[in-house]
Amino acid sequence: MSHPLYHQYMLAESEELEQTCSAEIEDGGYFAFYGWLDGFREGLKTYEDDAVPMYRRKLARARQLFPDPARFSPSWSAIWDEFDLIFARKNEVLAAIPADRRAGEWQIVLDNPYSHQQVVCYPALAFLEAAYLYGYFQRELKPNEVLRLQKVTELLSVQGNKADSLLPEAYS
């Protein structure tokens, strides 16, 4: 469940209300800011096309309200750049793939064809989560790595269990 201060901030229609929310976050310190960022991250995963202008505005305002998030934790020194990149790349995906083609299963694949590292795949994703991850993984993409957002159009799946691994008596 998202943090109440995140919801309060997202519903705030005036700068004064946003400022009130930010003061509550300041008073709550690390844990309040953490919860607020966690709500923001969840919002970045789930927003749809019609919410793009609101998220653009709220991200820009968040950067103004908290210009130095590292004072809550050094690990957040680049959080606004991270969120801006995720936002921009997710919006590219939203623009590139029409709404009527988004239903179904999606996956993210990370591969470096010039490396012996294994391919990493995140299967069975809903479109919006896959679009979010497409932006998220671009932050630290290494040279020659390839990031793919793919829709699964044909799928056969089987799940093994311990009994399946036993040979039938006819083969013993």
C-alpha positions as CSV (number, residue, x, y, z in Angstrom):
1,M,0.0,0.0,0.0
2,S,1.3,3.4,-0.9
3,H,2.3,5.9,1.7
4,P,-0.5,8.4,2.8
5,L,1.8,11.4,2.2
6,Y,2.3,10.3,-1.4
7,H,-1.4,10.3,-2.0
8,Q,-1.8,13.6,-0.2
9,Y,1.0,15.1,-2.4
10,M,-0.5,13.7,-5.6
11,L,-4.0,15.0,-4.8
12,A,-2.6,18.5,-3.8
13,E,-3.8,21.0,-6.4
14,S,-1.9,24.0,-5.2
15,E,1.7,24.7,-4.3
16,E,0.6,25.6,-0.8
17,L,-0.9,22.1,-0.3
18,E,2.3,20.5,-1.8
19,Q,4.3,22.6,0.6
20,T,2.2,21.4,3.6
21,C,2.8,17.9,2.5
22,S,6.6,18.4,2.1
23,A,6.7,19.9,5.6
24,E,5.1,16.7,7.0
25,I,7.7,14.7,5.1
26,E,10.4,16.8,6.5
27,D,9.0,16.4,10.0
28,G,8.9,12.6,9.5
29,G,12.5,12.4,8.4
30,Y,14.0,9.3,6.7
31,F,11.0,7.0,7.1
32,A,8.5,9.5,5.8
33,F,10.7,10.4,2.8
34,Y,11.3,6.7,2.1
35,G,7.5,5.9,2.2
36,W,6.9,8.9,-0.1
37,L,9.5,7.8,-2.6
38,D,8.1,4.3,-2.5
39,G,4.7,5.6,-3.3
40,F,6.3,7.6,-6.2
41,R,8.0,4.5,-7.5
42,E,4.7,2.5,-7.4
43,G,3.0,5.4,-9.2
44,L,5.7,5.4,-11.9
45,K,4.9,1.7,-12.4
46,T,1.2,2.1,-12.7
47,Y,0.4,5.5,-14.3
48,E,-1.2,5.4,-17.8
49,D,-1.2,7.8,-20.7
50,D,-3.7,10.2,-19.3
51,A,-1.6,10.8,-16.2
52,V,1.6,11.8,-18.0
53,P,1.1,15.6,-17.6
54,M,0.3,15.2,-13.9
55,Y,3.4,13.0,-13.3
56,R,5.6,15.5,-15.3
57,R,4.4,18.3,-13.1
58,K,4.6,16.4,-9.8
59,L,8.1,15.1,-10.5
60,A,9.3,18.6,-11.4
61,R,7.7,20.0,-8.2
62,A,9.2,17.2,-6.1
63,R,12.6,18.1,-7.3
64,Q,12.0,21.7,-6.2
65,L,10.6,20.7,-2.8
66,F,13.5,18.3,-2.1
67,P,16.5,19.5,-4.1
68,D,18.9,17.5,-1.9
69,P,17.3,14.1,-1.2
70,A,20.8,12.8,-0.1
71,R,20.3,14.5,3.2
72,F,17.8,11.8,4.0
73,S,20.1,9.1,2.7
74,P,23.2,9.2,0.4
75,S,21.6,6.4,-1.7
76,W,19.0,8.9,-2.9
77,S,21.5,11.5,-4.2
78,A,20.4,10.8,-7.8
79,I,16.8,9.8,-7.2
80,W,15.2,12.6,-9.3
81,D,17.5,11.8,-12.3
82,E,16.5,8.1,-11.9
83,F,12.8,8.9,-11.7
84,D,13.1,11.4,-14.7
85,L,14.8,8.7,-16.8
86,I,12.2,6.1,-15.9
87,F,9.4,8.6,-16.7
88,A,10.9,9.6,-20.0
89,R,11.6,6.0,-21.2
90,K,8.2,4.8,-20.1
91,N,6.5,7.6,-22.0
92,E,8.5,6.6,-25.1
93,V,7.0,3.1,-24.7
94,L,3.5,4.5,-24.1
95,A,3.9,6.6,-27.3
96,A,5.3,3.7,-29.4
97,I,2.7,1.0,-28.5
98,P,-0.9,1.8,-29.1
99,A,-3.3,1.1,-26.2
100,D,-5.2,-1.5,-28.2
101,R,-2.0,-3.6,-28.5
102,R,-1.0,-3.6,-24.9
103,A,-3.1,-6.5,-23.5
104,G,-1.3,-9.8,-22.9
105,E,2.0,-10.9,-21.5
106,W,5.1,-8.9,-21.8
107,Q,8.7,-9.5,-20.9
108,I,12.0,-7.7,-20.4
109,V,15.2,-9.3,-21.7
110,L,18.7,-8.0,-20.9
111,D,21.6,-9.5,-23.0
112,N,25.2,-8.8,-23.9
113,P,26.0,-10.8,-27.0
114,Y,29.7,-10.1,-26.5
115,S,29.8,-11.5,-23.0
116,H,29.5,-15.0,-21.4
117,Q,27.0,-13.7,-18.9
118,Q,23.6,-15.3,-18.9
119,V,20.6,-13.6,-20.5
120,V,18.3,-12.1,-17.9
121,C,14.6,-12.3,-18.5
122,Y,11.7,-10.9,-16.6
123,P,8.7,-12.8,-17.9
124,A,4.9,-12.7,-17.3
125,L,4.7,-8.9,-16.9
126,A,1.7,-6.7,-17.5
127,F,2.4,-3.9,-20.0
128,L,2.7,-1.0,-17.6
129,E,5.1,-2.9,-15.4
130,A,7.2,-3.9,-18.4
131,A,7.2,-0.3,-19.6
132,Y,8.4,0.8,-16.2
133,L,11.2,-1.8,-16.1
134,Y,12.2,-0.8,-19.6
135,G,13.0,2.7,-18.2
136,Y,14.4,1.4,-14.9
137,F,17.0,-0.9,-16.5
138,Q,18.3,1.8,-18.9
139,R,19.9,3.6,-16.0
140,E,22.8,1.2,-15.7
141,L,22.9,-0.3,-19.2
142,K,26.5,-1.3,-20.0
143,P,28.2,-0.9,-23.4
144,N,27.0,-3.7,-25.8
145,E,24.1,-4.7,-23.5
146,V,20.8,-4.9,-25.2
147,L,17.5,-4.3,-23.5
148,R,14.4,-5.6,-25.1
149,L,10.7,-5.0,-24.3
150,Q,8.8,-7.9,-25.9
151,K,5.2,-8.9,-26.2
152,V,4.7,-12.7,-25.9
153,T,2.5,-13.7,-28.8
154,E,2.7,-17.5,-28.5
155,L,3.4,-19.4,-25.3
156,L,3.6,-22.9,-24.2
157,S,4.4,-23.4,-20.5
158,V,4.8,-26.3,-18.3
159,Q,5.7,-26.5,-14.6
160,G,7.7,-29.5,-13.4
161,N,7.2,-31.2,-10.1
162,K,9.1,-33.9,-8.3
163,A,6.8,-36.7,-9.6
164,D,7.6,-35.7,-13.2
165,S,11.3,-36.3,-12.7
166,L,10.8,-40.0,-11.8
167,L,11.0,-42.5,-14.7
168,P,8.0,-44.7,-15.3
169,E,8.5,-48.3,-14.4
170,A,8.5,-49.3,-18.1
171,Y,11.8,-47.5,-18.5
172,S,13.6,-49.0,-15.5
